[in-house]
């Protein structure tokens, strides 16, 4: 005995030529009907749906994503995209120099995995204000990040929000982080020299 009924194998997106000569995107869902006794093929049929509008939007989003990726590749700033839970969905190549990790390793992790524990509550407050204001209260802030080798670096974050186009609700964040460690270290050395000179005079 064989299982009776319809067998649906796969879903395919492909282009077809319209009678006016233009190509349209079609989603095809082929199925077959088999004999319940022998399993022999009785008939094959296909369900077709015009998905041209969705496909154009999808391809445009892919193009924008690729352009965004190319723009961030040569930047020394670290660009991160993550959701409300902090889960990272995009990381630029600068993670190699700042965190000691390849972008594909960073994707899927959470931002708190790299933020110094002492700085995390303050960082959370900044993002909370950003959500409440829906991106209006957008101010740079500093925090310490811990690299793979344990090195601590001071970063300046410049976050923005990504909202749902229908509800306007904040769904993601886009953050551009600049390494200001050398500047802060230079300031610290200068302040130490000033303090030492003042102590010597006193």
C-alpha positions in Angstrom: 0.0 0.0 0.0 1.1 3.5 -0.7 0.2 6.8 0.9 -2.5 8.5 -1.1 -3.0 12.1 -1.8 -1.1 15.2 -2.9 2.7 15.4 -2.7 4.1 19.0 -2.5 7.8 19.0 -3.2 9.1 22.5 -3.1 8.4 26.2 -3.7 10.3 28.0 -6.5 10.6 31.7 -7.4 11.4 32.3 -11.0 10.7 34.7 -13.9 8.3 34.3 -16.7 7.8 36.3 -19.9 4.5 38.2 -19.9 2.6 38.5 -23.2 3.7 42.2 -23.4 7.3 41.1 -23.4 8.2 42.1 -19.9 9.4 39.6 -17.3 7.4 38.9 -14.1 8.4 37.1 -10.9 6.3 34.0 -10.2 6.1 31.8 -7.2 5.5 28.2 -8.3 4.3 25.4 -6.0 4.3 22.2 -8.0 2.4 19.2 -6.7 1.6 15.7 -7.8 -1.3 13.3 -7.2 -0.4 9.6 -6.9 -2.5 6.4 -7.0 -3.2 5.3 -3.4 -2.6 1.6 -4.3 0.4 1.7 -6.6 2.0 5.1 -5.9 1.9 5.7 -9.7 1.7 9.3 -10.8 -1.8 10.3 -11.7 -1.3 13.9 -12.5 0.9 16.9 -11.8 -0.2 20.4 -11.4 1.2 23.7 -10.3 0.0 26.7 -8.3 1.3 30.0 -9.6 1.3 33.4 -7.9 2.6 36.7 -9.1 5.2 38.0 -6.6 6.7 40.7 -8.7 6.0 43.5 -6.2 7.4 41.5 -3.3 10.4 40.4 -5.3 11.3 43.9 -6.4 11.2 45.1 -2.7 13.3 42.1 -1.6 15.9 42.7 -4.3 16.0 46.4 -3.4 16.5 45.6 0.3 19.3 43.2 -0.6 21.0 45.8 -2.8 20.8 48.4 0.0 22.2 45.8 2.5 25.1 45.1 0.2 25.8 48.8 -0.4 25.7 49.3 3.4 28.1 46.4 3.9 30.5 47.8 1.3 30.4 51.3 2.9 31.3 49.9 6.4 34.1 47.5 5.2 36.7 50.3 4.9 35.7 52.2 8.0 37.8 52.1 11.2 34.5 52.6 13.2 32.7 49.5 14.3 29.1 49.3 13.1 26.7 47.0 14.8 23.0 46.3 14.2 21.1 44.5 17.0 17.6 44.0 18.2 15.9 45.0 21.5 17.4 42.1 23.4 20.9 43.1 22.2 21.3 40.2 19.7 23.7 41.3 17.0 22.5 40.8 13.4 25.2 42.8 11.6 28.8 43.6 12.4 31.4 45.5 10.3 34.9 44.4 9.7 36.3 46.8 12.4 35.3 44.1 15.0 38.6 42.5 14.0 40.8 45.3 15.3 38.5 46.5 18.2 37.3 43.1 19.6 39.7 40.7 18.0 36.9 38.7 16.4 35.7 38.3 12.8 32.3 39.8 12.0 30.7 36.4 11.5 31.7 35.4 15.0 30.2 38.5 16.5 26.9 38.1 14.7 24.5 36.1 16.9 26.1 37.2 20.2 24.7 39.9 22.4 26.2 43.4 23.0 26.5 42.8 26.7 29.0 40.1 25.9 31.5 42.8 25.0 30.5 45.7 27.4 32.5 46.1 30.6 30.2 45.0 33.4 30.7 48.3 35.3 29.5 50.2 32.3 26.6 48.1 31.2 23.9 49.7 33.5 24.8 53.2 32.1 24.7 51.9 28.5 21.3 50.3 29.2 20.0 53.7 30.4 21.2 55.4 27.2 19.3 52.9 25.0 16.2 53.1 27.2 16.1 56.9 26.7 16.5 56.3 23.0 13.6 53.9 22.9 11.3 56.2 24.9 12.1 59.2 22.7 11.9 57.0 19.5 15.3 58.2 18.5 14.9 61.9 19.3 17.1 61.8 22.4 20.2 60.7 20.4 23.4 61.6 22.1 26.9 60.0 21.8 28.2 58.3 25.0 31.3 56.4 26.1 31.7 53.0 27.4 34.4 50.4 27.9 34.5 47.3 25.7 36.4 44.1 26.4 38.2 42.4 23.5 38.7 38.7 23.0 42.2 38.9 24.6 40.9 40.8 27.6 42.1 44.2 26.4 39.8 47.0 27.5 39.1 49.7 25.0 37.1 53.0 25.4 34.5 53.4 22.6 32.3 56.3 21.7 28.9 55.1 20.7 26.6 57.0 18.3 23.4 55.0 18.3 20.2 55.4 16.2 17.0 53.5 16.1 15.2 51.5 13.4 11.5 51.5 13.7 8.7 49.4 12.3 7.2 51.3 9.3 3.7 50.3 10.3 3.6 50.8 14.1 6.5 53.2 14.5 7.7 51.0 17.3 11.5 50.7 17.8 12.6 47.3 16.8 16.4 47.6 16.3 19.4 49.7 16.9 22.2 50.8 14.6 25.3 51.8 16.4 28.6 53.3 15.1 31.3 52.9 17.7 34.6 54.8 17.4 37.7 53.8 19.3 38.9 56.7 21.4 41.2 54.7 23.6 44.4 56.5 22.4 42.8 59.9 23.1 41.7 59.0 26.6 45.1 57.5 27.4 46.8 60.6 26.1 44.5 62.8 28.3 45.3 60.6 31.3 49.0 60.9 30.8 48.8 64.7 30.4 46.7 64.9 33.6 49.2 62.8 35.5 52.1 65.1 34.3 50.1 68.1 35.4 49.4 66.6 38.8 53.0 65.6 39.2 54.2 69.1 38.3 51.7 70.6 40.8 52.9 68.3 43.5 56.5 69.2 42.9 55.7 72.9 43.2 53.9 72.4 46.4 
